[in-house]
Amino acid sequence: MSKVSFPWRDFLAPKFWPSWLGLAAMRILPLLPYRLQLLIGKFIGHLFYRIAKYRREIVQINIALCFPELSTEQQAKLVVDHFHSLGISIAETTMSWWGNEKKLRKLVTFKGFEYVDNALQAGTGAIMLGAHYTTMEISGRLIALDHDLAVSYQKLRNPLFNAVTYNARKRMLHRVFARDEIRASFRYIKQNHLMWIAADQDVGIENSVFVPFMGHIAATQTVPSRMAKITKAPIIPYISRRLDNARGYEIEFFPPVENFPSESLEADALCTNLLIEEQIRKAPEQYLWVHRRFKTRPEGMAKLYRKKPRRITKK
């Protein structure tokens, strides 16, 4: 973990005051009992479900596409459950950033971490293949309690929230790489370290291939394949699940993916998609369905999501 000084003076302008109020409310959450934090998070998620019409539509489209076997009523319930999980992730983020370490340790059970240990003992480094679960932030913090872990990050639009997020992750993780620091992250793995990646989101066609995801063609990143090929490190899938009845979290690691990377980027991308699909189905409400997973479409295929309405600003 690193000590990072926070650039307070950069965010004293009045335009940042609403963000400061939101952060102040977030800062209070970790002081509350764990069960109460989850209840507040669930309430926030339900409020988001009610007011975020555009994001609700995205979730509804994604759920309908990926779970056609569910009835209309079951799909609708899964949509609501997802927003509850999304709200809880806000409370979990505050726990990750400012929570008591002793209390955090009591919340987690690990399975299969020997796969990571074996890779590090062999000196190969390890690539931890995750996905954008709503438990993503808390699982990173829990793993980093006892293990050096690096992640890459995408800058947030709100500069204050971006600075707070970056500062928090620098404190709780061994290394934090910007998305464009690819060579530095490769060197880090080669130095026999553990690197977390999640290549399950649609970031456009560049460095992506079209392969099925949950039964539908999706632009899928080739990062895991290229990273494994260059670093020679094993790909170790994992999943983090929030347990029912405020029982904490289970973080499970699986054996390294065999014959990976192959000679085909498409085969590798399909392999990673299938691994992620298998984990999503264990707790589907905890996957990040608000993302437009099928945004980039092959030529000739109709768009699935409507364009987000532009905000009208007065000059």
C-alpha atoms as a printed R data frame, in Angstrom:
    type eleno elety resid chain resno       x       y       z
1   ATOM     1    CA   MET     A     1   0.000   0.000   0.000
2   ATOM     2    CA   SER     A     2   1.155   3.529  -0.752
3   ATOM     3    CA   LYS     A     3   0.851   6.810   1.061
4   ATOM     4    CA   VAL     A     4  -0.660   9.422  -1.227
5   ATOM     5    CA   SER     A     5  -1.185  13.079  -0.461
6   ATOM     6    CA   PHE     A     6  -4.580  14.344  -1.543
7   ATOM     7    CA   PRO     A     7  -4.735  17.555  -3.658
8   ATOM     8    CA   TRP     A     8  -7.386  19.302  -1.534
9   ATOM     9    CA   ARG     A     9  -6.729  22.770  -2.935
10  ATOM    10    CA   ASP     A    10  -7.689  21.655  -6.433
11  ATOM    11    CA   PHE     A    11 -11.288  21.029  -5.370
12  ATOM    12    CA   LEU     A    12 -12.324  24.023  -3.256
13  ATOM    13    CA   ALA     A    13 -14.386  25.744  -5.953
14  ATOM    14    CA   PRO     A    14 -18.195  25.938  -5.371
15  ATOM    15    CA   LYS     A    15 -18.848  23.554  -8.283
16  ATOM    16    CA   PHE     A    16 -17.328  20.765  -6.191
17  ATOM    17    CA   TRP     A    17 -19.401  21.415  -3.051
18  ATOM    18    CA   PRO     A    18 -22.254  18.995  -3.985
19  ATOM    19    CA   SER     A    19 -19.646  16.281  -4.572
20  ATOM    20    CA   TRP     A    20 -18.078  17.029  -1.188
21  ATOM    21    CA   LEU     A    21 -21.498  16.622   0.461
22  ATOM    22    CA   GLY     A    22 -21.917  13.249  -1.233
23  ATOM    23    CA   LEU     A    23 -18.476  12.154  -0.087
24  ATOM    24    CA   ALA     A    24 -19.226  13.295   3.467
25  ATOM    25    CA   ALA     A    25 -22.328  11.073   3.500
26  ATOM    26    CA   MET     A    26 -20.270   8.181   2.126
27  ATOM    27    CA   ARG     A    27 -17.641   8.726   4.795
28  ATOM    28    CA   ILE     A    28 -20.239   8.179   7.544
29  ATOM    29    CA   LEU     A    29 -21.458   4.813   6.205
30  ATOM    30    CA   PRO     A    30 -18.479   2.669   7.377
31  ATOM    31    CA   LEU     A    31 -19.127   3.812  10.944
32  ATOM    32    CA   LEU     A    32 -22.508   2.051  10.949
33  ATOM    33    CA   PRO     A    33 -23.181  -1.643  11.647
34  ATOM    34    CA   TYR     A    34 -22.586  -3.831   8.585
35  ATOM    35    CA   ARG     A    35 -26.212  -4.966   8.279
36  ATOM    36    CA   LEU     A    36 -27.415  -1.351   8.412
37  ATOM    37    CA   GLN     A    37 -24.913  -0.364   5.720
38  ATOM    38    CA   LEU     A    38 -26.382  -3.010   3.425
39  ATOM    39    CA   LEU     A    39 -29.935  -1.814   4.106
40  ATOM    40    CA   ILE     A    40 -28.994   1.768   3.306
41  ATOM    41    CA   GLY     A    41 -27.248   0.611   0.151
42  ATOM    42    CA   LYS     A    42 -30.325  -1.342  -0.898
43  ATOM    43    CA   PHE     A    43 -32.456   1.774  -0.382
44  ATOM    44    CA   ILE     A    44 -30.048   3.826  -2.520
45  ATOM    45    CA   GLY     A    45 -30.269   1.169  -5.222
46  ATOM    46    CA   HIS     A    46 -34.068   1.182  -5.158
47  ATOM    47    CA   LEU     A    47 -34.055   4.975  -5.462
48  ATOM    48    CA   PHE     A    48 -31.693   4.687  -8.423
49  ATOM    49    CA   TYR     A    49 -34.053   2.144  -9.997
50  ATOM    50    CA   ARG     A    50 -36.912   4.619  -9.717
51  ATOM    51    CA   ILE     A    51 -35.191   7.705 -11.101
52  ATOM    52    CA   ALA     A    52 -32.549   6.389 -13.544
53  ATOM    53    CA   LYS     A    53 -34.844   5.576 -16.458
54  ATOM    54    CA   TYR     A    54 -32.113   5.323 -19.097
55  ATOM    55    CA   ARG     A    55 -29.973   2.942 -17.037
56  ATOM    56    CA   ARG     A    56 -33.046   0.926 -16.076
57  ATOM    57    CA   GLU     A    57 -33.805   0.432 -19.769
58  ATOM    58    CA   ILE     A    58 -30.263  -0.830 -20.366
59  ATOM    59    CA   VAL     A    59 -30.572  -3.357 -17.548
60  ATOM    60    CA   GLN     A    60 -33.967  -4.512 -18.838
61  ATOM    61    CA   ILE     A    61 -32.568  -5.050 -22.346
62  ATOM    62    CA   ASN     A    62 -29.505  -6.904 -21.047
63  ATOM    63    CA   ILE     A    63 -31.533  -9.162 -18.754
64  ATOM    64    CA   ALA     A    64 -34.050  -9.980 -21.497
65  ATOM    65    CA   LEU     A    65 -31.229 -10.866 -23.909
66  ATOM    66    CA   CYS     A    66 -29.148 -12.916 -21.496
67  ATOM    67    CA   PHE     A    67 -31.911 -14.742 -19.605
68  ATOM    68    CA   PRO     A    68 -34.617 -15.565 -22.191
69  ATOM    69    CA   GLU     A    69 -35.508 -18.678 -20.180
70  ATOM    70    CA   LEU     A    70 -36.899 -16.480 -17.382
71  ATOM    71    CA   SER     A    71 -40.514 -15.344 -17.396
72  ATOM    72    CA   THR     A    72 -41.353 -11.651 -17.725
73  ATOM    73    CA   GLU     A    73 -42.015 -11.489 -13.982
74  ATOM    74    CA   GLN     A    74 -38.703 -13.218 -13.168
75  ATOM    75    CA   GLN     A    75 -36.796 -10.864 -15.442
76  ATOM    76    CA   ALA     A    76 -38.447  -7.841 -13.815
77  ATOM    77    CA   LYS     A    77 -37.482  -9.124 -10.362
78  ATOM    78    CA   LEU     A    78 -33.887  -9.668 -11.490
79  ATOM    79    CA   VAL     A    79 -33.772  -6.059 -12.726
80  ATOM    80    CA   VAL     A    80 -34.905  -4.770  -9.319
81  ATOM    81    CA   ASP     A    81 -32.526  -7.115  -7.486
82  ATOM    82    CA   HIS     A    82 -29.670  -5.835  -9.619
83  ATOM    83    CA   PHE     A    83 -30.338  -2.220  -8.671
84  ATOM    84    CA   HIS     A    84 -30.439  -3.249  -5.018
85  ATOM    85    CA   SER     A    85 -27.038  -4.913  -5.492
86  ATOM    86    CA   LEU     A    86 -25.758  -1.825  -7.276
87  ATOM    87    CA   GLY     A    87 -26.798   0.372  -4.350
88  ATOM    88    CA   ILE     A    88 -25.172  -1.985  -1.869
89  ATOM    89    CA   SER     A    89 -21.950  -1.705  -3.866
90  ATOM    90    CA   ILE     A    90 -21.840   1.993  -2.914
91  ATOM    91    CA   ALA     A    91 -21.850   1.068   0.763
92  ATOM    92    CA   GLU     A    92 -19.224  -1.590   0.054
93  ATOM    93    CA   THR     A    93 -17.046   0.973  -1.694
94  ATOM    94    CA   THR     A    94 -17.050   3.152   1.427
95  ATOM    95    CA   MET     A    95 -16.125   0.071   3.484
96  ATOM    96    CA   SER     A    96 -13.282  -0.621   1.088
97  ATOM    97    CA   TRP     A    97 -11.907   2.904   1.321
98  ATOM    98    CA   TRP     A    98 -12.455   3.718   4.988
99  ATOM    99    CA   GLY     A    99 -13.578   0.527   6.736
100 ATOM   100    CA   ASN     A   100 -11.933  -0.999   9.784
101 ATOM   101    CA   GLU     A   101  -9.433  -3.684   8.741
102 ATOM   102    CA   LYS     A   102 -10.236  -5.951  11.678
103 ATOM   103    CA   LYS     A   103 -13.944  -5.897  10.847
104 ATOM   104    CA   LEU     A   104 -13.274  -6.483   7.151
105 ATOM   105    CA   ARG     A   105 -11.272  -9.635   7.863
106 ATOM   106    CA   LYS     A   106 -14.288 -11.167   9.617
107 ATOM   107    CA   LEU     A   107 -16.439 -10.723   6.516
108 ATOM   108    CA   VAL     A   108 -14.507 -12.811   3.991
109 ATOM   109    CA   THR     A   109 -13.954 -16.468   3.216
110 ATOM   110    CA   PHE     A   110 -11.409 -17.468   0.576
111 ATOM   111    CA   LYS     A   111 -11.477 -20.603  -1.545
112 ATOM   112    CA   GLY     A   112  -8.829 -21.816  -3.954
113 ATOM   113    CA   PHE     A   113  -6.208 -19.155  -3.245
114 ATOM   114    CA   GLU     A   114  -3.609 -21.917  -3.471
115 ATOM   115    CA   TYR     A   115  -3.788 -21.525  -7.257
116 ATOM   116    CA   VAL     A   116  -2.428 -18.000  -6.902
117 ATOM   117    CA   ASP     A   117   0.137 -19.071  -4.310
118 ATOM   118    CA   ASN     A   118   1.388 -21.851  -6.585
119 ATOM   119    CA   ALA     A   119   1.892 -19.440  -9.480
120 ATOM   120    CA   LEU     A   120   3.764 -16.929  -7.329
121 ATOM   121    CA   GLN     A   121   5.916 -19.659  -5.790
122 ATOM   122    CA   ALA     A   122   6.798 -20.782  -9.304
123 ATOM   123    CA   GLY     A   123   7.900 -17.225 -10.052
124 ATOM   124    CA   THR     A   124   5.588 -16.737 -13.021
125 ATOM   125    CA   GLY     A   125   3.368 -14.007 -11.611
126 ATOM   126    CA   ALA     A   126  -0.392 -14.413 -11.971
127 ATOM   127    CA   ILE     A   127  -3.242 -12.737 -13.847
128 ATOM   128    CA   MET     A   128  -6.470 -12.757 -11.881
129 ATOM   129    CA   LEU     A   129  -9.354 -12.838 -14.360
130 ATOM   130    CA   GLY     A   130 -12.413 -11.181 -12.895
131 ATOM   131    CA   ALA     A   131 -15.407  -9.327 -14.255
132 ATOM   132    CA   HIS     A   132 -17.361  -6.220 -13.381
133 ATOM   133    CA   TYR     A   133 -19.292  -7.614 -10.457
134 ATOM   134    CA   THR     A   134 -20.949  -5.154  -8.087
135 ATOM   135    CA   THR     A   135 -18.651  -6.613  -5.399
136 ATOM   136    CA   MET     A   136 -15.583  -5.601  -7.399
137 ATOM   137    CA   GLU     A   137 -14.313  -2.834  -5.100
138 ATOM   138    CA   ILE     A   138 -14.812  -4.679  -1.817
139 ATOM   139    CA   SER     A   139 -13.246  -7.880  -3.169
140 ATOM   140    CA   GLY     A   140 -10.115  -5.985  -4.198
141 ATOM   141    CA   ARG     A   141  -9.804  -4.552  -0.703
142 ATOM   142    CA   LEU     A   142 -10.325  -7.936   0.937
143 ATOM   143    CA   ILE     A   143  -7.718  -9.649  -1.227
144 ATOM   144    CA   ALA     A   144  -5.255  -6.807  -0.629
145 ATOM   145    CA   LEU     A   145  -5.494  -7.239   3.148
146 ATOM   146    CA   ASP     A   146  -2.837  -9.958   2.944
147 ATOM   147    CA   HIS     A   147  -1.604 -10.017  -0.646
148 ATOM   148    CA   ASP     A   148   0.076  -7.557  -3.002
149 ATOM   149    CA   LEU     A   149  -2.413  -6.772  -5.747
150 ATOM   150    CA   ALA     A   150  -2.361  -4.396  -8.709
151 ATOM   151    CA   VAL     A   151  -5.242  -3.089 -10.815
152 ATOM   152    CA   SER     A   152  -5.707  -0.793 -13.773
153 ATOM   153    CA   TYR     A   153  -8.211   2.047 -13.660
154 ATOM   154    CA   GLN     A   154 -10.302   4.177 -15.979
155 ATOM   155    CA   LYS     A   155 -10.555   7.868 -15.120
156 ATOM   156    CA   LEU     A   156 -13.948   9.078 -13.892
157 ATOM   157    CA   ARG     A   157 -15.644  12.103 -15.397
158 ATOM   158    CA   ASN     A   158 -16.020  13.859 -12.043
159 ATOM   159    CA   PRO     A   159 -12.464  15.024 -11.230
160 ATOM   160    CA   LEU     A   160 -13.065  15.069  -7.467
161 ATOM   161    CA   PHE     A   161 -14.483  11.543  -7.363
162 ATOM   162    CA   ASN     A   162 -11.669  10.451  -9.659
163 ATOM   163    CA   ALA     A   163  -9.051  11.873  -7.278
164 ATOM   164    CA   VAL     A   164 -10.714  10.300  -4.228
165 ATOM   165    CA   THR     A   165 -11.014   6.909  -5.960
166 ATOM   166    CA   TYR     A   166  -7.421   6.950  -7.146
167 ATOM   167    CA   ASN     A   167  -6.179   8.041  -3.701
168 ATOM   168    CA   ALA     A   168  -8.157   5.287  -1.961
169 ATOM   169    CA   ARG     A   169  -6.971   2.561  -4.321
170 ATOM   170    CA   LYS     A   170  -3.357   3.698  -3.992
171 ATOM   171    CA   ARG     A   171  -3.690   3.367  -0.229
172 ATOM   172    CA   MET     A   172  -5.205  -0.096  -0.208
173 ATOM   173    CA   LEU     A   173  -3.474  -1.732  -3.194
174 ATOM   174    CA   HIS     A   174   0.146  -2.444  -4.073
175 ATOM   175    CA   ARG     A   175   0.034  -0.733  -7.478
176 ATOM   176    CA   VAL     A   176  -2.525   1.153  -9.547
177 ATOM   177    CA   PHE     A   177  -1.955   1.497 -13.288
178 ATOM   178    CA   ALA     A   178  -3.715   3.817 -15.700
179 ATOM   179    CA   ARG     A   179  -5.303   2.031 -18.652
180 ATOM   180    CA   ASP     A   180  -2.581   3.280 -20.982
181 ATOM   181    CA   GLU     A   181   0.272   2.015 -18.757
182 ATOM   182    CA   ILE     A   182   0.235  -1.347 -20.495
183 ATOM   183    CA   ARG     A   183   3.976  -1.959 -20.596
184 ATOM   184    CA   ALA     A   184   4.356  -1.028 -16.926
185 ATOM   185    CA   SER     A   185   1.633  -3.495 -15.941
186 ATOM   186    CA   PHE     A   186   3.304  -6.235 -18.014
187 ATOM   187    CA   ARG     A   187   6.621  -5.574 -16.259
188 ATOM   188    CA   TYR     A   188   4.858  -5.742 -12.921
189 ATOM   189    CA   ILE     A   189   3.482  -9.223 -13.656
190 ATOM   190    CA   LYS     A   190   6.873 -10.399 -14.928
191 ATOM   191    CA   GLN     A   191   8.342  -9.333 -11.572
192 ATOM   192    CA   ASN     A   192   6.231 -12.130 -10.049
193 ATOM   193    CA   HIS     A   193   3.216 -10.131  -8.890
194 ATOM   194    CA   LEU     A   194  -0.555 -10.573  -8.966
195 ATOM   195    CA   MET     A   195  -2.526  -8.415 -11.415
196 ATOM   196    CA   TRP     A   196  -6.319  -8.124 -11.501
197 ATOM   197    CA   ILE     A   197  -7.991  -7.638 -14.884
198 ATOM   198    CA   ALA     A   198 -11.583  -7.525 -16.086
199 ATOM   199    CA   ALA     A   199 -12.032  -7.572 -19.855
200 ATOM   200    CA   ASP     A   200 -15.778  -8.162 -19.955
201 ATOM   201    CA   GLN     A   201 -16.974  -4.702 -20.995
202 ATOM   202    CA   ASP     A   202 -17.614  -3.340 -24.487
203 ATOM   203    CA   VAL     A   203 -14.897  -0.744 -25.181
204 ATOM   204    CA   GLY     A   204 -15.329  -0.681 -28.949
205 ATOM   205    CA   ILE     A   205 -13.879  -2.735 -31.759
206 ATOM   206    CA   GLU     A   206 -10.214  -1.745 -31.269
207 ATOM   207    CA   ASN     A   207  -8.339  -4.634 -29.627
208 ATOM   208    CA   SER     A   208 -11.592  -6.608 -29.553
209 ATOM   209    CA   VAL     A   209 -13.159  -9.458 -31.513
210 ATOM   210    CA   PHE     A   210 -16.785 -10.458 -32.041
211 ATOM   211    CA   VAL     A   211 -17.671 -13.675 -30.190
212 ATOM   212    CA   PRO     A   212 -20.759 -14.869 -28.263
213 ATOM   213    CA   PHE     A   213 -21.425 -13.676 -24.738
214 ATOM   214    CA   MET     A   214 -24.487 -15.052 -22.953
215 ATOM   215    CA   GLY     A   215 -25.782 -16.282 -26.312
216 ATOM   216    CA   HIS     A   216 -25.286 -13.054 -28.274
217 ATOM   217    CA   ILE     A   217 -22.460 -11.676 -30.384
218 ATOM   218    CA   ALA     A   218 -20.477  -9.096 -28.409
219 ATOM   219    CA   ALA     A   219 -17.307  -7.091 -28.891
220 ATOM   220    CA   THR     A   220 -14.900  -8.839 -26.513
221 ATOM   221    CA   GLN     A   221 -11.501  -7.536 -25.434
222 ATOM   222    CA   THR     A   222  -8.394  -9.513 -26.295
223 ATOM   223    CA   VAL     A   223  -6.417  -8.144 -23.323
224 ATOM   224    CA   PRO     A   224  -6.262 -11.463 -21.381
225 ATOM   225    CA   SER     A   225  -4.846 -13.298 -24.390
226 ATOM   226    CA   ARG     A   226  -2.233 -10.660 -25.194
227 ATOM   227    CA   MET     A   227  -1.259 -10.209 -21.545
228 ATOM   228    CA   ALA     A   228  -0.832 -13.945 -20.960
229 ATOM   229    CA   LYS     A   229   1.178 -14.349 -24.169
230 ATOM   230    CA   ILE     A   230   3.645 -11.570 -23.320
231 ATOM   231    CA   THR     A   231   4.046 -12.211 -19.586
232 ATOM   232    CA   LYS     A   232   3.817 -16.038 -19.664
233 ATOM   233    CA   ALA     A   233   1.712 -15.776 -16.493
234 ATOM   234    CA   PRO     A   234  -1.262 -18.107 -15.921
235 ATOM   235    CA   ILE     A   235  -4.830 -16.823 -16.136
236 ATOM   236    CA   ILE     A   236  -6.603 -17.615 -12.856
237 ATOM   237    CA   PRO     A   237 -10.383 -16.974 -12.897
238 ATOM   238    CA   TYR     A   238 -12.099 -15.813  -9.745
239 ATOM   239    CA   ILE     A   239 -15.501 -14.676  -8.511
240 ATOM   240    CA   SER     A   240 -16.556 -12.648  -5.493
241 ATOM   241    CA   ARG     A   241 -20.067 -13.152  -4.130
242 ATOM   242    CA   ARG     A   242 -22.035 -11.242  -1.538
243 ATOM   243    CA   LEU     A   243 -23.651 -13.814   0.739
244 ATOM   244    CA   ASP     A   244 -27.254 -13.662   1.921
245 ATOM   245    CA   ASN     A   245 -28.318 -12.441   5.357
246 ATOM   246    CA   ALA     A   246 -25.324 -10.117   5.816
247 ATOM   247    CA   ARG     A   247 -22.927 -13.085   6.099
248 ATOM   248    CA   GLY     A   248 -20.140 -11.287   4.265
249 ATOM   249    CA   TYR     A   249 -18.343 -12.425   1.116
250 ATOM   250    CA   GLU     A   250 -16.971 -15.528  -0.517
251 ATOM   251    CA   ILE     A   251 -14.035 -15.054  -2.901
252 ATOM   252    CA   GLU     A   252 -13.280 -18.160  -4.925
253 ATOM   253    CA   PHE     A   253 -10.348 -18.836  -7.251
254 ATOM   254    CA   PHE     A   254 -10.301 -21.559  -9.905
255 ATOM   255    CA   PRO     A   255  -7.514 -23.565 -11.557
256 ATOM   256    CA   PRO     A   256  -5.424 -21.758 -14.199
257 ATOM   257    CA   VAL     A   257  -6.978 -21.847 -17.650
258 ATOM   258    CA   GLU     A   258  -5.384 -24.614 -19.697
259 ATOM   259    CA   ASN     A   259  -3.903 -24.062 -23.165
260 ATOM   260    CA   PHE     A   260  -4.231 -20.303 -22.819
261 ATOM   261    CA   PRO     A   261  -3.388 -18.336 -24.822
262 ATOM   262    CA   SER     A   262  -4.011 -20.300 -27.993
263 ATOM   263    CA   GLU     A   263  -3.179 -19.338 -31.576
264 ATOM   264    CA   SER     A   264  -6.614 -17.753 -31.999
265 ATOM   265    CA   LEU     A   265  -7.732 -14.474 -30.399
266 ATOM   266    CA   GLU     A   266 -11.338 -15.442 -31.098
267 ATOM   267    CA   ALA     A   267 -10.974 -18.787 -29.337
268 ATOM   268    CA   ASP     A   268  -9.345 -17.112 -26.330
269 ATOM   269    CA   ALA     A   269 -12.024 -14.411 -26.136
270 ATOM   270    CA   LEU     A   270 -14.765 -17.026 -26.306
271 ATOM   271    CA   CYS     A   271 -12.989 -19.001 -23.579
272 ATOM   272    CA   THR     A   272 -12.892 -16.010 -21.214
273 ATOM   273    CA   ASN     A   273 -16.531 -15.169 -21.988
274 ATOM   274    CA   LEU     A   274 -17.625 -18.704 -21.137
275 ATOM   275    CA   LEU     A   275 -15.684 -18.596 -17.858
276 ATOM   276    CA   ILE     A   276 -17.323 -15.302 -16.905
277 ATOM   277    CA   GLU     A   277 -20.778 -16.517 -17.959
278 ATOM   278    CA   GLU     A   278 -20.456 -19.521 -15.663
279 ATOM   279    CA   GLN     A   279 -19.735 -17.265 -12.688
280 ATOM   280    CA   ILE     A   280 -22.440 -14.715 -13.572
281 ATOM   281    CA   ARG     A   281 -25.121 -17.396 -13.445
282 ATOM   282    CA   LYS     A   282 -24.225 -18.188  -9.818
283 ATOM   283    CA   ALA     A   283 -25.330 -14.704  -8.700
284 ATOM   284    CA   PRO     A   284 -26.753 -12.883 -11.752
285 ATOM   285    CA   GLU     A   285 -28.031  -9.886  -9.801
286 ATOM   286    CA   GLN     A   286 -24.453  -9.106  -8.727
287 ATOM   287    CA   TYR     A   287 -23.120  -8.554 -12.254
288 ATOM   288    CA   LEU     A   288 -22.923  -4.978 -13.599
289 ATOM   289    CA   TRP     A   289 -25.851  -4.997 -16.019
290 ATOM   290    CA   VAL     A   290 -26.065  -1.180 -16.241
291 ATOM   291    CA   HIS     A   291 -23.190  -1.341 -18.749
292 ATOM   292    CA   ARG     A   292 -24.139  -1.453 -22.446
293 ATOM   293    CA   ARG     A   293 -22.500  -4.836 -23.013
294 ATOM   294    CA   PHE     A   294 -23.808  -5.160 -26.583
295 ATOM   295    CA   LYS     A   295 -23.213  -1.549 -27.635
296 ATOM   296    CA   THR     A   296 -20.776  -2.292 -30.490
297 ATOM   297    CA   ARG     A   297 -22.553  -4.318 -33.154
298 ATOM   298    CA   PRO     A   298 -21.258  -6.084 -36.261
299 ATOM   299    CA   GLU     A   299 -22.023  -4.331 -39.528
300 ATOM   300    CA   GLY     A   300 -25.637  -4.754 -40.540
301 ATOM   301    CA   MET     A   301 -26.950  -5.591 -37.064
302 ATOM   302    CA   ALA     A   302 -29.459  -3.251 -35.453
303 ATOM   303    CA   LYS     A   303 -28.536  -1.184 -32.420
304 ATOM   304    CA   LEU     A   304 -29.948  -2.442 -29.129
305 ATOM   305    CA   TYR     A   305 -29.854   0.687 -26.981
306 ATOM   306    CA   ARG     A   306 -31.313   4.095 -27.643
307 ATOM   307    CA   LYS     A   307 -29.039   7.092 -27.474
308 ATOM   308    CA   LYS     A   308 -28.922   8.824 -24.134
309 ATOM   309    CA   PRO     A   309 -30.841  12.140 -24.311
310 ATOM   310    CA   ARG     A   310 -28.570  15.135 -24.288
311 ATOM   311    CA   ARG     A   311 -28.805  17.532 -21.380
312 ATOM   312    CA   ILE     A   312 -30.148  20.957 -22.286
313 ATOM   313    CA   THR     A   313 -27.874  23.570 -20.799
314 ATOM   314    CA   LYS     A   314 -28.713  27.233 -20.620
315 ATOM   315    CA   LYS     A   315 -26.122  29.610 -21.966
